[in-house]
């Protein structure tokens, strides 16, 4: 009876150790998996932040370029309109001087 009790005790201790080892192994696997997910998420976040900064810089640079080109276009249009106005004024003066010559 003492042998059976000792055998039962050893069997129970071995079973507890096996379950504990199994539980520890499962927890380590879950920790490793969680760590990989964390590392992947952290890398994705870093990449997304870098992409956000690059996109924001591109947006600002594109806006600045667009505004500069628009300003240049408006300047060219204004100069062209001024030249047209000057030419038209010159033509009116020539026409007026011709009219005066024809009337005399």
SEZA-542773 format. One line per field, with one value per atom (N, C-alpha, C): x, y, z; residue in three letters. Coordinates in nm, 3 decimals. Layout:
N
c1 <- (X,...)
c2 <- (Y,...)
c3 <- (Z,...)
type <- (ALA,...)
***
This chain:
104
c1 <- (0.083,0.000,0.087,0.202,0.296,0.358,0.381,0.439,0.338,0.213,0.109,0.089,0.097,0.079,0.196,0.318,0.437,0.429,0.388,0.372,0.267,0.156,0.049,0.098,0.177,0.230,0.325,0.415,0.509,0.435,0.335,0.256,0.187,0.131,0.062,0.162,0.279,0.380,0.429,0.450,0.493,0.385,0.261,0.148,0.141,0.156,0.154,0.269,0.391,0.507,0.482,0.424,0.394,0.293,0.190,0.090,0.150,0.235,0.301,0.393,0.469,0.558,0.477,0.366,0.278,0.222,0.174,0.118,0.224,0.345,0.455,0.489,0.492,0.522,0.414,0.289,0.180,0.191,0.219,0.234,0.351,0.462,0.578,0.544,0.473,0.430,0.340,0.247,0.155,0.231,0.328,0.411,0.491,0.552,0.628,0.539,0.421,0.325,0.286,0.255,0.219,0.334,0.454,0.572,0.592,0.573,0.584,0.477,0.354,0.246,0.280,0.331,0.369,0.478,0.580,0.691,0.640,0.555,0.497,0.413,0.331,0.246,0.331,0.436,0.526,0.594,0.638,0.702,0.602,0.480,0.378,0.349,0.344,0.318,0.433,0.556,0.671,0.668,0.638,0.628,0.515,0.400,0.285,0.317,0.386,0.424,0.519,0.615,0.710,0.637,0.543,0.464,0.379,0.322,0.241,0.325,0.444,0.532,0.572,0.607,0.646,0.528,0.409,0.290,0.258,0.273,0.245,0.346,0.473,0.575,0.545,0.508,0.475,0.354,0.256,0.138,0.177,0.257,0.299,0.384,0.477,0.562,0.479,0.383,0.297,0.211,0.159,0.077,0.162,0.284,0.372,0.404,0.434,0.463,0.341,0.223,0.099,0.073,0.088,0.064,0.166,0.291,0.394,0.364,0.322,0.287,0.165,0.065,-0.054,-0.018,0.067,0.110,0.184,0.271,0.344,0.247,0.148,0.048,-0.027,-0.071,-0.143,-0.056,0.073,0.165,0.176,0.190,0.200,0.072,-0.043,-0.171,-0.183,-0.145,-0.154,-0.062,0.062,0.154,0.100,0.044,-0.013,-0.130,-0.215,-0.327,-0.278,-0.174,-0.116,-0.061,0.011,0.065,-0.047,-0.153,-0.267,-0.330,-0.345,-0.404,-0.317,-0.186,-0.095,-0.102,-0.105,-0.116,-0.248,-0.355,-0.485,-0.486,-0.427,-0.418,-0.337,-0.227,-0.144,-0.223,-0.299,-0.380,-0.487,-0.549,-0.648,-0.584,-0.464,-0.395,-0.362,-0.317,-0.287,-0.414,-0.522,-0.650,-0.699,-0.681,-0.723,-0.639,-0.511,-0.426,-0.458,-0.493,-0.534,-0.665,-0.756,-0.884,-0.864,-0.775,-0.746,-0.684,-0.593,-0.528,-0.629,-0.722,-0.821,-0.921,-0.948,-1.041,-0.980,-0.850,-0.789,-0.765)
c2 <- (-0.119,0.000,0.125,0.123,0.235,0.253,0.138,0.144,0.203,0.160,0.214,0.363,0.403,0.545,0.625,0.572,0.640,0.647,0.537,0.532,0.634,0.641,0.736,0.880,0.903,1.037,1.076,0.985,1.012,1.032,0.950,0.962,1.099,1.139,1.268,1.382,1.375,1.480,1.486,1.370,1.365,1.427,1.394,1.447,1.598,1.651,1.796,1.863,1.801,1.857,1.857,1.750,1.743,1.850,1.866,1.969,2.108,2.129,2.257,2.284,2.184,2.198,2.229,2.161,2.185,2.327,2.368,2.504,2.609,2.588,2.682,2.688,2.575,2.570,2.646,2.623,2.694,2.844,2.885,3.028,3.089,3.017,3.068,3.083,2.985,2.995,3.115,3.136,3.251,3.383,3.386,3.505,3.533,3.428,3.444,3.496,3.439,3.483,3.629,3.663,3.802,3.896,3.853,3.936,3.960,3.856,3.872,3.969,3.954,4.045,4.189,4.205,4.338,4.398,4.318,4.365,4.402,4.318,4.347,4.474,4.489,4.608,4.733,4.720,4.834,4.874,4.776,4.806,4.869,4.815,4.873,5.018,5.043,5.179,5.272,5.226,5.307,5.336,5.234,5.253,5.349,5.334,5.421,5.565,5.584,5.719,5.781,5.702,5.753,5.787,5.703,5.729,5.855,5.872,5.990,6.117,6.114,6.231,6.259,6.154,6.171,6.225,6.172,6.218,6.363,6.398,6.536,6.632,6.593,6.677,6.691,6.580,6.583,6.674,6.666,6.751,6.898,6.934,7.074,7.119,7.035,7.071,7.087,6.995,7.003,7.128,7.160,7.282,7.406,7.411,7.525,7.539,7.427,7.430,7.478,7.424,7.463,7.612,7.661,7.804,7.890,7.846,7.920,7.922,7.808,7.802,7.887,7.883,7.966,8.114,8.153,8.293,8.333,8.244,8.272,8.286,8.196,8.204,8.336,8.377,8.503,8.621,8.616,8.722,8.729,8.613,8.609,8.662,8.620,8.667,8.818,8.869,9.013,9.089,9.041,9.106,9.103,8.989,8.975,9.073,9.083,9.176,9.321,9.352,9.487,9.517,9.420,9.439,9.456,9.377,9.389,9.527,9.572,9.702,9.813,9.801,9.900,9.899,9.782,9.771,9.831,9.798,9.852,10.004,10.056,10.201,10.263,10.198,10.246,10.243,10.138,10.129,10.238,10.264,10.373,10.507,10.527,10.654,10.666,10.557,10.558,10.584,10.516,10.533,10.676,10.734,10.872,10.968,10.942,11.032,11.015,10.896,10.876,10.949,10.942,11.009,11.161,11.211,11.356,11.391,11.312,11.337,11.329,11.233,11.218,11.333,11.387,11.497,11.628,11.638,11.764,11.772)
c3 <- (0.000,0.000,0.000,0.069,0.069,-0.068,-0.138,-0.272,-0.369,-0.356,-0.444,-0.420,-0.293,-0.262,-0.319,-0.306,-0.360,-0.513,-0.575,-0.721,-0.764,-0.694,-0.726,-0.712,-0.608,-0.585,-0.698,-0.737,-0.845,-0.978,-1.001,-1.124,-1.129,-1.017,-1.010,-1.031,-0.968,-0.984,-1.128,-1.189,-1.328,-1.418,-1.391,-1.469,-1.455,-1.333,-1.310,-1.385,-1.378,-1.450,-1.601,-1.654,-1.797,-1.838,-1.758,-1.788,-1.780,-1.677,-1.661,-1.780,-1.820,-1.936,-2.061,-2.078,-2.194,-2.190,-2.072,-2.058,-2.086,-2.034,-2.057,-2.205,-2.270,-2.413,-2.493,-2.459,-2.527,-2.505,-2.382,-2.353,-2.429,-2.435,-2.510,-2.658,-2.713,-2.853,-2.874,-2.784,-2.796,-2.780,-2.688,-2.670,-2.796,-2.854,-2.978,-3.090,-3.101,-3.204,-3.180,-3.056,-3.023,-3.050,-3.020,-3.045,-3.194,-3.276,-3.421,-3.473,-3.423,-3.464,-3.424,-3.303,-3.255,-3.343,-3.374,-3.458,-3.597,-3.655,-3.787,-3.784,-3.681,-3.670,-3.652,-3.572,-3.550,-3.681,-3.759,-3.887,-3.984,-3.988,-4.075,-4.035,-3.904,-3.856,-3.896,-3.878,-3.917,-4.067,-4.146,-4.292,-4.327,-4.259,-4.286,-4.248,-4.135,-4.095,-4.196,-4.243,-4.343,-4.472,-4.514,-4.634,-4.616,-4.496,-4.467,-4.479,-4.420,-4.427,-4.571,-4.646,-4.787,-4.869,-4.845,-4.919,-4.884,-4.758,-4.715,-4.778,-4.782,-4.846,-4.995,-5.059,-5.201,-5.226,-5.137,-5.150,-5.142,-5.042,-5.027,-5.146,-5.188,-5.302,-5.429,-5.450,-5.568,-5.564,-5.445,-5.431,-5.460,-5.405,-5.430,-5.578,-5.643,-5.786,-5.865,-5.831,-5.900,-5.884,-5.761,-5.737,-5.812,-5.816,-5.891,-6.039,-6.093,-6.236,-6.268,-6.178,-6.199,-6.197,-6.103,-6.095,-6.222,-6.270,-6.394,-6.512,-6.517,-6.624,-6.619,-6.500,-6.486,-6.529,-6.495,-6.535,-6.687,-6.750,-6.896,-6.960,-6.906,-6.960,-6.945,-6.828,-6.803,-6.897,-6.916,-7.009,-7.151,-7.189,-7.323,-7.342,-7.240,-7.248,-7.256,-7.181,-7.185,-7.324,-7.383,-7.518,-7.619,-7.607,-7.698,-7.684,-7.561,-7.536,-7.597,-7.579,-7.636,-7.788,-7.848,-7.994,-8.043,-7.971,-8.009,-7.999,-7.893,-7.876,-7.989,-8.028,-8.137,-8.268,-8.291,-8.413,-8.416,-8.300,-8.293,-8.325,-8.274,-8.302,-8.450,-8.511,-8.655,-8.734,-8.692,-8.760,-8.747,-8.629,-8.606,-8.689,-8.696,-8.775,-8.925,-8.967,-9.107,-9.134,-9.037,-9.053,-9.065,-8.982,-8.986,-9.120,-9.173,-9.301,-9.415,-9.404,-9.509,-9.508,-9.391,-9.381,-9.431,-9.428,-9.470,-9.615)
type <- (UNK,UNK,UNK,UNK,UNK,UNK,UNK,UNK,UNK,UNK,UNK,UNK,UNK,UNK,UNK,UNK,UNK,UNK,UNK,UNK,UNK,UNK,UNK,UNK,UNK,UNK,UNK,UNK,UNK,UNK,UNK,UNK,UNK,UNK,UNK,UNK,UNK,UNK,UNK,UNK,UNK,UNK,UNK,UNK,UNK,UNK,UNK,UNK,UNK,UNK,UNK,UNK,UNK,UNK,UNK,UNK,UNK,UNK,UNK,UNK,UNK,UNK,UNK,UNK,UNK,UNK,UNK,UNK,UNK,UNK,UNK,UNK,UNK,UNK,UNK,UNK,UNK,UNK,UNK,UNK,UNK,UNK,UNK,UNK,UNK,UNK,UNK,UNK,UNK,UNK,UNK,UNK,UNK,UNK,UNK,UNK,UNK,UNK,UNK,UNK,UNK,UNK,UNK,UNK,UNK,UNK,UNK,UNK,UNK,UNK,UNK,UNK,UNK,UNK,UNK,UNK,UNK,UNK,UNK,UNK,UNK,UNK,UNK,UNK,UNK,UNK,UNK,UNK,UNK,UNK,UNK,UNK,UNK,UNK,UNK,UNK,UNK,UNK,UNK,UNK,UNK,UNK,UNK,UNK,UNK,UNK,UNK,UNK,UNK,UNK,UNK,UNK,UNK,UNK,UNK,UNK,UNK,UNK,UNK,UNK,UNK,UNK,UNK,UNK,UNK,UNK,UNK,UNK,UNK,UNK,UNK,UNK,UNK,UNK,UNK,UNK,UNK,UNK,UNK,UNK,UNK,UNK,UNK,UNK,UNK,UNK,UNK,UNK,UNK,UNK,UNK,UNK,UNK,UNK,UNK,UNK,UNK,UNK,UNK,UNK,UNK,UNK,UNK,UNK,UNK,UNK,UNK,UNK,UNK,UNK,UNK,UNK,UNK,UNK,UNK,UNK,UNK,UNK,UNK,UNK,UNK,UNK,UNK,UNK,UNK,UNK,UNK,UNK,UNK,UNK,UNK,UNK,UNK,UNK,UNK,UNK,UNK,UNK,UNK,UNK,UNK,UNK,UNK,UNK,UNK,UNK,UNK,UNK,UNK,UNK,UNK,UNK,UNK,UNK,UNK,UNK,UNK,UNK,UNK,UNK,UNK,UNK,UNK,UNK,UNK,UNK,UNK,UNK,UNK,UNK,UNK,UNK,UNK,UNK,UNK,UNK,UNK,UNK,UNK,UNK,UNK,UNK,UNK,UNK,UNK,UNK,UNK,UNK,UNK,UNK,UNK,UNK,UNK,UNK,UNK,UNK,UNK,UNK,UNK,UNK,UNK,UNK,UNK,UNK,UNK,UNK,UNK,UNK,UNK,UNK,UNK,UNK)
***
